[in-house]
Amino acid sequence: MSGRRNIGADRQLDHDAVKEFYNHFYYRDVITRNSPGFHLRRLARRLDPWIGRRALDVACRSEAYIEILQRLCLERRKKIRLRPLNACSAEVATQALIQGLNVSFVTAPGDQQAPLPENVSLTEDVLNDDATLLFYPEAKSLAVCLLDYLDLETGTTVAPRTGYSFRNKPLFVISIPKSGTHLLLELVRAFGYGDGVVCPEEPKPDLWYCLESSNTHTSAHHLFLDIVHRSHFGNRLHPFPKSPVIFIYRNPLDIVVSEANYYHEDGKTAFSGYLNHLCFEERLIRLIDDPWLLGTIMGSGREVRCLAGFPKCCSRIVRGVSGP
């Protein structure tokens, strides 16, 4: 056992840099601090929410689209896709021609719902589009269409502002512990959401909240079964089912390494005494499969991850950007 602990001590030295990262950058109280740390901002930028691809929402008026087209012309971005080609988008194309805007419009044959203006051509090729203007008046149709651009790497997407706009709805943030929670919060702020944190009975739009209290790790079992017994009307009035949700998860093997480097330190968790007398390898074994308190590595993740199956939840896995 003494030899094993020596190995653990040597290996612990190898994790000094990891501990420094988590203690001084990653696990600071990002909810109350005035400005994000440099490291978190750099990690959020690696997800590129604003570099090279922009999502703009405009009032559903032809004048608003023309203003966007004028800005695109100044940036020398001239190939514009119209989706769909309906009466509104045809009017925008006609107005651009009248005003002499140096842009070329394209639309896909399947998107044509109105006669083709003279400055609009038919093509399926989307590789060289500088921008896409969306003209779906219904919120549900627009939401489905926007999913096509979720992984878009270049270009600008312009969408009409509907009741589904983030300015009209709150956002719920869910994460598995040690999967990049604070990185996700910085990303959400980069998208334009303010900090709501604790959800009131009537959450305000344009803010992000936790499902319960200030806990971003609320499990599905806790939300739908445990809380039900102490909530009015069986918690059926909770705004979660009707609101957008963003969820982050991570490789379970990476999660358990982060837990082994963090949970045993005094002041980090209420159960640090359950782990602080163990070496690194012993902590890993206990965290992977503990029948008494912590459960299994897969079970804890499933309790939260099943929330990602709800229809309004946007889930993404983070690889290699949230530390060892």
C-alpha distance (Angstrom), angle and dihedral (degrees) to the residues before:
residue distance angle dihedral
M1 . . .
S2 3.81 . .
G3 3.81 90.1 .
R4 3.75 90.4 50.4
R5 3.78 91.4 51.3
N6 3.80 90.7 51.0
I7 3.77 89.0 54.3
G8 3.79 88.5 48.6
A9 3.81 91.0 50.2
D10 3.81 91.3 50.9
R11 3.76 91.0 47.9
Q12 3.79 90.3 47.4
L13 3.81 88.2 60.5
D14 3.77 87.9 56.8
H15 3.80 88.4 59.8
D16 3.79 97.5 54.0
A17 3.79 91.0 102.5
V18 3.79 90.5 49.8
K19 3.79 91.8 50.9
E20 3.79 90.4 48.5
F21 3.79 89.9 52.6
Y22 3.79 95.0 50.3
N23 3.81 97.5 39.3
H24 3.78 98.2 47.0
F25 3.80 105.1 27.0
Y26 3.76 116.8 13.2
Y27 3.80 104.4 40.3
R28 3.73 102.1 39.1
D29 3.79 115.0 123.6
V30 3.78 97.7 -87.2
I31 3.79 92.7 171.4
T32 3.81 94.9 69.0
R33 3.77 104.3 25.4
N34 3.79 118.1 108.3
S35 3.80 97.9 -130.2
P36 3.82 134.9 13.2
G37 3.77 119.5 -104.3
F38 3.79 119.5 -105.3
H39 3.78 92.8 -111.8
L40 3.82 94.0 54.2
R41 3.80 91.4 47.1
R42 3.80 89.8 51.1
L43 3.80 91.5 49.8
A44 3.80 91.8 48.7
R45 3.80 90.6 50.2
R46 3.81 89.3 55.7
L47 3.81 87.2 65.8
D48 3.84 87.3 56.4
P49 3.81 101.1 -143.3
W50 3.80 91.7 164.8
I51 3.83 108.9 14.7
G52 3.81 114.5 102.3
R53 3.78 94.3 -17.3
R54 3.76 124.7 66.5
A55 3.76 133.2 -178.1
L56 3.79 113.7 -153.1
D57 3.77 127.0 -177.1
V58 3.78 120.8 -155.8
A59 3.76 137.6 180.0
C60 3.79 109.6 -88.4
R61 3.81 93.9 -105.9
S62 3.79 129.2 114.0
E63 3.83 90.1 -127.2
A64 3.82 90.6 60.4
Y65 3.80 91.8 52.5
I66 3.81 91.3 47.9
E67 3.81 89.9 54.4
I68 3.81 89.1 53.1
L69 3.81 90.8 49.1
Q70 3.81 90.6 52.1
R71 3.79 90.2 53.9
L72 3.80 91.3 47.9
C73 3.81 90.7 51.9
L74 3.79 90.3 54.3
E75 3.81 87.9 53.5
R76 3.83 90.5 49.8
R77 3.78 91.6 -116.5
K78 3.75 103.4 139.9
K79 3.81 111.6 154.5
I80 3.79 105.7 89.8
R81 3.81 126.7 -178.7
L82 3.81 119.9 -151.4
R83 3.82 118.9 -150.6
P84 2.95 113.0 -144.7
L85 3.78 112.1 2.3
N86 3.80 97.9 -134.8
A87 3.80 133.0 143.8
C88 3.81 92.7 -75.6
S89 3.81 97.0 48.5
A90 3.83 91.2 43.4
E91 3.81 88.5 54.6
V92 3.81 90.6 50.6
A93 3.83 90.7 51.2
T94 3.80 90.7 48.8
Q95 3.80 92.7 48.5
A96 3.82 90.4 49.4
L97 3.79 89.0 54.2
I98 3.80 92.4 48.7
Q99 3.80 91.8 49.5
G100 3.80 91.6 48.5
L101 3.81 96.7 -119.4
N102 3.80 109.9 172.5
V103 3.80 98.0 -129.9
S104 3.80 134.4 118.8
F105 3.79 119.9 -141.0
V106 3.80 127.3 -149.8
T107 3.77 134.1 179.3
A108 3.78 135.1 -179.5
P109 3.81 118.7 -108.6
G110 3.79 89.9 -119.8
D111 3.82 90.6 55.3
Q112 3.80 96.3 54.4
Q113 3.80 111.3 112.8
A114 3.82 99.1 150.3
P115 3.82 137.8 40.2
L116 3.80 112.6 -70.0
P117 3.85 114.4 -105.2
E118 3.80 114.5 -135.4
N119 3.81 93.1 -106.7
V120 3.82 95.1 53.0
S121 3.81 123.7 84.6
L122 3.79 131.7 -169.7
T123 3.81 119.7 -115.2
E124 3.79 138.8 139.9
D125 3.82 94.2 -153.2
V126 3.82 109.5 111.0
L127 3.80 99.3 167.2
N128 3.80 96.4 96.4
D129 3.79 99.6 39.1
D130 3.80 113.5 131.2
A131 3.78 93.0 -166.3
T132 3.79 142.0 -1.9
L133 3.78 121.7 -143.2
L134 3.79 113.5 -157.4
F135 3.81 120.3 -154.8
Y136 3.80 103.1 -179.3
P137 3.83 106.2 138.8
E138 3.80 95.3 -167.7
A139 3.79 116.9 78.8
K140 3.82 95.6 -140.6
S141 3.81 94.0 50.4
L142 3.79 90.6 47.4
A143 3.81 92.0 49.5
V144 3.81 91.1 53.4
C145 3.80 91.4 47.9
L146 3.80 93.3 49.4
L147 3.80 89.6 60.0
D148 3.82 87.0 70.2
Y149 3.80 88.0 66.0
L150 3.78 98.7 45.0
D151 3.81 92.9 106.3
L152 3.80 97.1 32.0
E153 3.81 109.4 143.0
T154 3.82 100.8 -167.7
G155 3.77 139.4 20.4
T156 3.79 136.5 44.4
T157 3.79 126.0 -81.6
V158 3.80 116.9 -155.2
A159 3.80 117.3 -166.1
P160 3.81 133.8 177.4
R161 3.76 116.0 -107.1
T162 3.79 110.4 -108.3
G163 3.78 137.1 166.0
Y164 3.81 87.4 -82.8
S165 3.81 92.9 62.9
F166 3.79 113.4 122.9
R167 3.79 86.9 -120.9
N168 3.79 87.8 66.3
K169 3.80 100.3 44.0
P170 3.80 138.4 46.9
L171 3.81 121.0 -118.9
F172 3.81 126.2 -133.8
V173 3.81 118.7 -147.4
I174 3.82 119.2 -151.4
S175 3.78 128.8 176.9
I176 3.77 141.6 163.8
P177 3.83 109.9 -115.6
K178 3.83 112.7 -90.8
S179 3.81 92.6 12.5
G180 3.80 99.5 111.3
T181 3.80 104.3 -71.8
H182 3.77 97.2 156.9
L183 3.78 91.8 44.3
L184 3.82 87.6 54.3
L185 3.81 91.0 51.3
E186 3.80 90.8 53.2
L187 3.80 89.7 48.9
V188 3.80 91.5 50.4
R189 3.80 90.1 50.9
A190 3.79 89.4 49.6
F191 3.80 87.6 56.3
G192 3.81 88.7 57.9
Y193 3.80 104.2 -98.9
G194 3.79 120.5 139.3
D195 3.81 125.7 -140.2
G196 3.80 113.9 -88.1
V197 3.83 95.9 149.1
V198 3.84 102.5 164.5
C199 3.79 109.0 56.4
P200 3.83 116.4 -131.9
E201 3.80 123.8 -155.4
E202 3.81 89.0 -91.4
P203 3.82 108.3 32.0
K204 3.79 117.1 -153.5
P205 3.80 121.8 -120.3
D206 3.79 121.2 -110.4
L207 3.84 91.5 35.9
W208 3.82 132.9 99.0
Y209 3.80 122.9 -131.5
C210 3.79 142.2 -177.5
L211 3.80 119.7 -116.8
E212 3.79 91.5 -119.0
S213 3.78 130.2 13.2
S214 3.83 109.7 -42.8
N215 3.81 94.0 -40.0
T216 3.81 115.3 119.5
H217 3.84 89.6 -177.6
T218 3.82 98.5 66.2
S219 3.80 107.6 148.5
A220 3.79 125.5 -135.4
H221 3.81 90.9 -116.9
H222 3.79 91.0 53.7
L223 3.82 93.5 45.7
F224 3.79 98.6 45.6
L225 3.81 102.0 30.9
D226 3.81 114.8 18.5
I227 3.82 98.3 40.1
V228 3.79 91.4 44.2
H229 3.81 91.8 73.5
R230 3.80 93.9 59.2
S231 3.81 100.5 34.2
H232 3.77 129.5 87.6
F233 3.81 115.7 -98.2
G234 3.80 93.0 2.7
N235 3.83 91.8 -63.6
R236 3.80 89.3 -72.9
L237 3.82 90.2 134.9
H238 3.80 93.3 61.8
P239 3.83 108.3 126.9
F240 3.82 93.2 -136.5
P241 3.86 97.1 96.1
K242 3.82 92.0 52.3
S243 3.79 98.7 42.5
P244 3.81 134.6 75.4
V245 3.79 115.7 -99.4
I246 3.79 131.7 -161.3
F247 3.79 118.5 -157.9
I248 3.80 131.4 -173.2
Y249 3.77 127.9 -164.8
R250 3.79 137.8 172.1
N251 3.78 142.0 -159.2
P252 3.85 106.0 -70.2
L253 3.80 90.8 -134.0
D254 3.80 90.2 58.6
I255 3.79 90.4 46.0
V256 3.80 94.7 54.3
V257 3.84 91.8 49.6
S258 3.81 89.3 52.8
E259 3.81 90.0 48.8
A260 3.81 92.0 50.2
N261 3.80 90.0 53.1
Y262 3.79 95.0 47.6
Y263 3.80 118.2 24.9
H264 3.81 96.6 67.6
E265 3.81 96.6 58.7
D266 3.80 118.5 102.9
G267 3.77 113.3 -102.2
K268 3.80 95.0 15.2
T269 3.80 97.0 92.6
A270 3.79 138.0 4.1
F271 3.81 90.0 -119.2
S272 3.82 98.5 49.6
G273 3.83 89.5 119.3
Y274 3.80 88.6 63.1
L275 3.83 89.6 64.5
N276 3.81 110.6 20.3
H277 3.82 95.0 87.8
L278 3.81 91.9 57.1
C279 3.79 129.1 85.9
F280 3.80 120.5 -120.3
E281 3.82 95.3 -92.3
E282 3.80 92.3 47.6
R283 3.80 91.0 50.3
L284 3.78 89.8 51.7
I285 3.81 92.0 51.8
R286 3.80 92.1 48.8
L287 3.78 93.0 46.9
I288 3.80 92.4 48.6
D289 3.80 94.8 52.9
D290 3.79 121.5 5.4
P291 3.83 114.5 157.4
W292 3.81 93.8 -172.9
L293 3.82 109.6 51.6
L294 3.80 119.5 -16.2
G295 3.79 101.4 40.4
T296 3.80 122.5 -151.9
I297 3.77 130.3 -37.3
M298 3.80 92.2 -115.0
G299 3.79 97.5 40.8
S300 3.81 95.7 58.0
G301 3.78 91.4 50.9
R302 3.79 94.4 48.1
E303 3.81 91.8 54.5
V304 3.80 89.7 63.8
R305 3.78 101.9 26.2
C306 3.82 94.3 61.6
L307 3.82 86.9 70.1
A308 3.80 86.7 69.6
G309 3.80 88.2 70.3
F310 3.79 92.5 72.2
P311 3.81 114.0 107.4
K312 3.82 98.1 -117.7
C313 3.79 95.5 48.0
C314 3.80 120.8 108.4
S315 3.81 108.8 -158.4
R316 3.78 128.8 -171.5
I317 3.80 133.3 176.2
V318 3.78 117.5 -136.2
R319 3.79 117.3 -142.7
G320 3.76 122.6 -173.2
V321 3.80 99.0 -17.0
S322 3.80 104.6 88.3
G323 3.79 101.9 59.0
P324 3.82 133.7 -94.4
